[in-house]
Amino acid sequence: MGQADGQERSGQDLNSTTPDRGEMTGAKALWATLANHGISTVFGYPGGAIMPVYDALTFYPEVRHVLTRHEQGAAHAAEGWAKATGEIGVCLATSGPGATNLVTGLADAMMDSVPLLAITGNVARHLMGTDAFQEADITGITLPITKHNYVVRDVEELPQIIAEAIRIARTGRPGPVLVDIPKDVQLAAYSGQIPKPHARPEIPAPADEAIERALELLRSAKKPVMMVGGGSLDSSAEITALARAWDIPVITTLMGLGAFPASDPLWLGMPGMHGSVAANRAISEADVLLGIGLRFDDRVTGRVNGFAPNAAIIHIELDAAEIGKIIRTHVPVRGDAKVAAARLTEGAVKGVWPEWTAQLQEWRGRNETPEHWGAGYAVKAVVDRLTPDDILSSDVGQHQMLCAQLARFEKPRRWLNSGGLGTMGFGFPAAIGAGMAEPGVRSVVIAGDGGFQMTAQELATLKMYDIRNVKICIINNSYLGMVRQWQEMFHGKRYSEVWLGDSNPDFLKLADAYDVPGYRASSAEELPAAIDAWLNDPKSALLEVVVPHEHGVFPMVPAGAALYEMIESDPKRAAELKAQLADAPMNEVPMNEVSDA
């Protein structure tokens, strides 16, 4: 699975010049290097400063280019490819506005640790710094939101820089890398060899002393819990074995969903702001918390000084900068999660904690299932129809949290969402990228009426490439739902700039304009037949589900509250909690109360 079916090319036929490809230039060397590294697909949009690269593309049919309708769509599609496969995603843009349109996707990839290579054109070297037409200092702009970036000033260095960028993007904690190539460097003659792929370095193994300290804590635990994040996706088998060996209940973060099978009775759900009652209560009562591959972000912890107040914390993490950054760590374990989980499994002692198990079971029973017509009902009806192999992408907002609460993932890399940056417009192009990476798998996206319109133009990409495995579901409540919920609960129902109903398009007519079949349901009675028709359509298709305007997502932990102060289902608790939080010291109240979702 992944680029070129996961096989990297030897590249012997791609070196220097060939009769059919003519003289090797910087632009041709770029494509040769990508092909040599097993890159089979790139997403992009052409322009003046990248034109030599697009001209050279015609000589390299082994690399497929996907023309999106916006550079942000290209970045998110590349993210979708990477998140679904675990391999690097590649996007391409011209200088100036083309490059700046990639910025949101790069920031999104940085926050969610997605291996991404972004290639941009720039004005010729002698024009750089002169405010030339469509010039932008894209390396300066993206310095805080990339793992590394380059400006290629010598054509003889270009292939090696591309090879190094690929290595950096997917080594250690993955992330985005940007390579900016001036136009004259693209046109210059190249006389060197095309580099072979770098061997992937081994991930450092955790120290023996750290593993022993972790084992001691686990063996002494009476109320243990394990919490796994997005950095655990490729260690799913080892983590599952670890949990079962100790009989430890498991919580998966928003980014970690699928790292542990949801059907396992040890699974407690998702933690945090819209986490399950069982997960949040377990964290608050635990005496040992084993965290693997996560960064304890604010949406997971709630008020930091109220997070896991009774627990000794073991943190297994590859990125040393994340250990102890937010939450005090009693046993830091830096290194490969696979190795650490296997080592802890070797030393396992099956836990016996009947009171803890009984308490967890009682909390599980308080997780509500949507029974009445609304967004939750609609989302559950859709996700219940998915198979374990289907890929589910979401946009950002209430529907995202409902997907995370209600979908059941049995394996990793079937759940794609924008977790750290919370990017509206992510879901649809990400589903396209994932669907093109795995054409034999159904790629489903659930979006809101607000977020879908941010990248709706990518319907043209579905049509242009006759992509048949992408299924779009729009939950249409005519509002920016998550913002509306906060305005209802914490701002006296003063609904400011969140109503979309008067200006929303007819989504079925919009889909039809791009030759995409459309279906609609406006009630619980209409929904089953609409889902059947939508999923059984041989083409990519759109389903609009029209739901009541005002609904909330619960459980909910308001900003500034601890996980144990969650509002389980009754919004009337919000007024009391707001009064309590008004007296809290400012340094205990997170400033990012709500995302624009």
FITORVEX-640101 format. One record per residue (C-alpha): y, x, z; residue in one letter. Coordinates in steps of 0.02 Angstrom, whole numbers, plus 32768, in hexadecimal, padded with zeros to 4 digits. Layout:
<pts>
YXZA
...
</pts>
This chain:
<pts>
800080008000M
80AE80447FD9G
80FC80B07F55Q
808A80D17EC0A
7FF980857F21D
801581057FAAG
7FE881987F39Q
806282277F1EE
806482727E70R
803B83287E4ES
80D2832D7DDBG
809583B97D6BQ
80C983597CCED
817783377D15L
81B783EA7D1FN
824484347CB7S
824483EE7C05T
81C983857BA4T
81CE83567AEBP
81EB829E7B0CD
826882B47B9AR
82D3833B7B4AG
833C83B57BACE
833183A17C67M
83D4836B7CB8T
840283457D6BG
83E9828C7D4AA
833C82A77CFFK
8310831D7D8DA
833A82917E06L
82BE82197DB6W
823A82A17DA4A
824982C97E5DT
823C82117E8FL
81A281FB7E21A
8158829B7E66N
816982537F16H
810E81B27EEAG
81A881457EDFI
817480B67E6ES
8206803D7E84T
82C1804A7EA3V
83407FBE7EBAF
83EE7FD47E77G
84887FA87E11Y
84D980197D8DP
858D80517D76G
85F680DA7D2AG
85D781677DA5A
851A814E7DA6I
8509812F7CEBM
84B481D57CC0P
842D81AB7D3EV
841181017CEEY
840B81537C42D
838781CD7C81A
8323813C7CCAL
82EF810C7C19T
828781AC7C10F
822681847CB0Y
81C980DF7C9AP
8156810D7D2BE
81E480DE7DA1V
821080247D9ER
82C67FF67DB8H
82EE7F4A7DFEV
839D7F0C7DD1L
83DD7EA77E64T
847E7E437E58R
84D97E9E7EE4H
84C57F4A7F31E
84AD7EFD7FDEQ
841B7E9D7F92G
83D57F427F52A
83DE7F927FFEA
838C7EFE8055H
83057EF37FCFA
82E07FAB7FEAA
82D77F8880A5E
825E7EF98085G
81F07F6E801EW
81F37FF080A8A
81D67F788139K
81417F2680E3A
80ED7FC780ABT
8124804A8128G
815880B78095E
820780EA8060I
8277806D8005G
82F380AB7F82V
839880617F48C
8419809B7ECAL
84D280787EB0A
856B80BA7E59T
860581037EADS
869280A97F08G
866C7FF07F21P
85B880077EEBG
859B80867F73A
85FD80277FF8T
85987F8B7FD1N
85007FEB8011L
854F800980BBV
850E7F6D8112T
845C7F9180D8G
846780458113L
84A8801081BEA
841D7F8F81C8D
83998012819DA
83E0808A821DM
83DB800A82A9M
83297FD5827FD
82E380838257S
82B9805D81A1V
829080EE812BP
830E80DA809FL
8352814C8016L
83FA81187FCEA
843681747F32I
84EB81607EFCT
854F81A47E6BG
85FC81EB7E84N
868B822A7E19V
867F82D87DCEA
869583687E48R
8742839A7E07H
878082E87E28L
873D82D87ED9M
87C882C67F57G
8848828C7ED6T
883381CF7EF0D
87E581C47E44A
87AC811D7DFDF
872080D47E69Q
871D816C7EDAE
86E781567F8FA
86B481D48012D
860D817D802BI
85C1820C808FT
865282048109G
864881478110I
858D81468133T
858281DB81A7L
856D816D8244P
84EE80F981F2I
84778172819DT
83F781E981E2K
843E826D816CH
84A2827280CBN
84CA82EC803EY
8546830E7FB4V
84EE836D7F27V
856683F17EE7R
84EB845D7E85D
847184137E08V
83F084997E33E
83E984537EE4E
83D8839C7EB3L
831A83877EADP
830083E67F4FQ
8385837D7FA6I
832F82DD7F6BI
8288831F7FABA
82D7834F8050E
832C82A5805FA
8285824C8048I
823782BB80CDR
82C2829A814AI
82C481DE812BA
820C81C88154R
81EE825381D3T
81F68237828EG
825D819C82B5R
827C81578205P
8328812F81C4G
839A812A812CP
83D481C580CEV
845D81C1804AL
846C823C7FB8V
8511823A7F58D
850D828A7EAAI
85AE82AE7E4AP
85A982787D93K
85B883287D4CD
852483617DB6V
84BD82D47D6BQ
84EA83117CBCL
84D283CB7CDCA
843A84277C97A
83B184497D16Y
834084E27D03S
82D584DE7DA0G
823084907DD1Q
821383E27E15I
81E083F27ECCP
813D83B07F0FK
8140833A7FA5P
81548388804FH
80BD837F80C1A
80E38306814CR
80F3836481F1P
808683318281E
80D882C28303I
80DE831C83AAP
805882E98425A
808F82B184D3P
8083832E8561A
7FE5832785CCD
804C831D866BE
80A98283862DA
8006822B85FFI
7FBD825186ABE
8057820B8703R
804E816E8698A
7F96815886C2L
7FBB8167877BE
803E80DD8771L
7FCE806A870DL
7F3D80808784R
7FAB80508817S
7FF57FB687C1A
7FDD7F068802K
804F7EAE8784K
80517F1A86E7P
80997EEA863FV
80A27F448599M
81367F318523M
812B7F738471V
81B37F8183EEG
81CE7FA88337G
819E805E8350G
80ED80238379S
80C47FCC82D4L
805E805B828ED
800480728335S
7FC87FBE833ES
7F0E7FE38348A
7F23806283D4E
7F9A7FF38436I
7F257F5E8427T
7E957FC88466A
7F01800684F6L
7F337F57852EA
7E817F178529R
7E3C7FAF8584A
7EB27F948618W
7EBE7ED68605D
7F7C7EE78605I
7FE57E5585C5P
804C7E82852BV
80FD7E5584F8I
81387E7C8447T
81F37E8D8424T
82497E3B838FL
82287ED98329M
817A7EF38370G
812F7E4A8343L
80867E6982F2G
80647F0C834DA
7FEF7EA883BDF
7F907E0E837EP
7FDF7D6C83B6A
7F357D1983C5S
7F027D8F8451D
7F0A7D3984FCP
7F667DD28540L
7FFE7DB084D1W
80957D65852CL
81107D57849CG
81BB7DA2847DM
82357DD98505P
82F07DD18512G
837E7D5C84E7M
830E7CDB8493H
826A7D1C84D6G
81DC7CB7851ES
81DC7C7C85D2V
813B7CDD85F0A
81807D8185A9A
82257D7C8606N
81D87D4786ABR
81517DCC869BA
81D27E558682I
82367E178716S
819F7E16878BE
813C7EAD874BA
811E7F4587B8D
80F47FB98725V
813B7FA68677L
80F0800D85EAL
816A80148558G
8131805A84B0I
819C80788416G
823780188449L
82EA803E847BR
830D7FBB8502F
83A17F7184A4D
84157EF284F4D
83C17E5B84A3R
831E7E8E84F8V
835F7EC085A3T
83E67E4185CBG
844F7E81865CR
84107F338672V
84137F368730N
83A87E988730G
83267ED886B6F
82777EF286FFA
82C47F0B87ACP
821C7F268802N
81C97F92877FA
81A7804A8769A
81C2806986B0I
815980D4863CI
81AF80F08595H
814C81358501I
81C7815E8475E
81D581DB83E6L
829381E683EDD
82C28243848CA
837481FE8483A
8332814E84A7E
82D5817C8547I
8342815485DBG
83D68123856DK
83DF806F85ACI
83588057862EI
832880D386B5R
827E811C8687T
82078153870FH
818781A4869BV
81CE81DE85F3P
814781FE8570V
818E824884D1R
811B8251843BG
80A681F783C4D
8082814483FDA
7FD6814B83ABK
7FA381E3840FV
7FF281A584B1A
7F9C80FC84A4A
7EF4814D8480A
7F0781C38514R
7F3481348589L
7E9F80D28548T
7E2A81628570E
7E62815B8625G
7E5F809E8633A
7E23803E86C9V
7E0B7F8386A7K
7E8D7F2A870FG
7E627EA6878FV
7EFB7E3F87BBW
7ECA7D8687C9P
7F6D7D4D8818E
7FD47DA2878FW
7F667D578708T
7F777CA98753A
80347CBA875EQ
80407CF386A9L
7FD77C5E8674Q
804D7BE786CDE
80E37C358677W
808D7C2885CER
807E7B6E85E9G
813B7B5F85F1R
81567B9A853DN
81877AFD84DFE
81487AC48436T
81C77A6583CBP
819179AF83C7E
822B79598381H
8278796782D4W
82EE79FA82C6G
82F87AB28298A
826D7AE78310G
81F97A5F82D0Y
821A7A93821CA
82027B4D823CV
815F7B2E8299K
811E7AC1820CA
813E7B4E8190V
80FE7BE181F7V
80617B818228D
80337B7E816FR
803B7C3C8159L
7FA27CAB8152T
7F927D5181B0P
7FB07DAF810CD
80517D5280DFD
80F47DAF80F8I
817A7D4D8154L
822F7D858145S
82BE7D31819DS
83797D34818ED
83E47D39822BV
840E7CAA829EG
83B57C1C82F8Q
83297C158278H
83077CCF8295Q
82EB7CB3834EM
82827C19832BL
82157C7D82B3C
81FF7D058336A
81D27C8483BAQ
815E7C188351L
81097C8682CFA
80667CDB82FER
804E7D8882B4F
7FA17DD482B7E
7FCC7E7D826CK
80647EED8253P
80E07EEF81C2R
80D07E35819FR
81767E0D81F7W
821A7E4C81ACL
82C27E2981FBN
83687E7B8221S
835B7EA082DBG
83DC7F20830DG
846D7EFA8297L
844A7E3F8287G
84787E3A81CFT
84907D908181M
84567D9980CCG
83C67E1080F4F
83357D9780E8G
832E7D638031F
833F7E0E7FDDP
82CA7E5A805FA
82487DD7802FA
825F7E077F78I
82447EBF7FA0G
81AA7E998007A
81667E247F82G
81797EA87EFBM
81267F2A7F6AA
80917EB67F85E
80867E427EEEP
7FDF7DFB7F27G
80267DBE7FCCV
80947D267FEDR
81437D5D8026S
81987CD08084V
824C7CD080BFV
82977C55813AI
83557C558131A
83E77BEE816DG
84607B9880F9D
84E67C16812DG
84857CB8811BG
842F7C878079F
84D67C738021Q
85047D288048M
84807D697FCET
844F7CCC7F6EA
84797D237ECAQ
83D47D7F7ED8E
83847CE17E93L
83AB7D367DEDA
833A7DC77E1FT
82A97D4E7E37L
82C97D087D8AK
82E57DAE7D30M
82437DFC7D6DY
81DE7D5B7D71D
81B27D7A7E28I
81387CF07E59R
81087D127F0DN
81AE7CF77F69V
81C27C527FC6K
826F7C278008I
82887BAB8096C
833B7B7A80C3I
83547B26816CI
83F27AC48146N
84507A8781E0N
84FC7A95818DS
85367B0E8215Y
85397BC58241L
84BC7B8F82C2G
84B47C1E833FM
85717C2C834CV
857C7B6F835DR
84FE7B7483ECQ
85687BF2844BW
86067B8F842BQ
85AF7AF4846EE
856F7B49850CM
85F87BC48538F
86967B8E84DDH
86A57AD68508G
865F7A988462K
86F77ADA8407R
86A17AF38360Y
870A7B748306S
86E37BA08250E
86297B7C8258V
861A7ADA81F3W
85D27AF58143L
859C7A468115G
86337A1780ABD
86227AAF803BS
85677AD48033N
85207ACB7F83P
84917A5C7F50D
840D7AE37F6DF
838F7A937EF8L
840E7A917E69K
84397B467E91L
83817B757E88A
836B7B137DE6D
83FB7B747D98A
838F7C107DABY
82EF7BB87D72D
82AA7BB97E22V
824E7B187E54P
829A7ABD7EE9G
82577A447F6CY
82AC79E87FFAR
827C7993809DA
82F37934810ES
827978ED818DS
81D7791381E8A
817F78968176E
81B878EE80D7E
8196799F8113L
80D879B380FDP
80D8797E8046A
817179E98022A
811F7A838070I
80807A63800CD
80DE7A587F68A
81497AF07F91W
80B97B627FC4L
80467B287F38N
80C77B3F7EAED
80897BCE7E3FP
81387C167E36K
81B17C537EB9S
82007BB67F00A
82867B777F78L
82707AF88003L
83097AAD8056E
82EA7A5A80FEV
837F79F18135V
838279E781F3V
83F9799E8275P
849F79F98283H
849D7A26833BE
84087A76838CH
83EA7B098400G
836B7B948411V
831C7BA584BCF
82EA7BFE8529P
83907C5B852AM
83D77CE78593V
84957CE3858AP
84F57D86857AA
850D7DD38626G
84767D7D8671A
83D17DCA86A5A
832E7D948653L
82FD7D3286EDY
839F7CCD86DBE
83697C868633M
838F7BD38604I
82E17B9385DFE
830F7AF28587S
839B7A9485DFD
84487ABC8599P
84997A718635K
846E7B13868ER
84EA7B6D861FA
85857B32867DA
853F7B6D8724E
850C7C1486DCL
85B47C2E868AK
86097C168733A
85937C938783Q
85B17D1586FBL
866E7D028709A
86637D5C87B0D
85F57DEA876FA
86447E98875CP
86797EB786A8M
860B7F4F8694N
85747EDF86B0E
85A27E658626V
85757E9D8574P
86097E8D84FFM
85A47E548467N
858F7DA184A1E
85607D5C83F7V
853C7D9C8349S
85897D4982B1D
84E77CF2828AA
</pts>
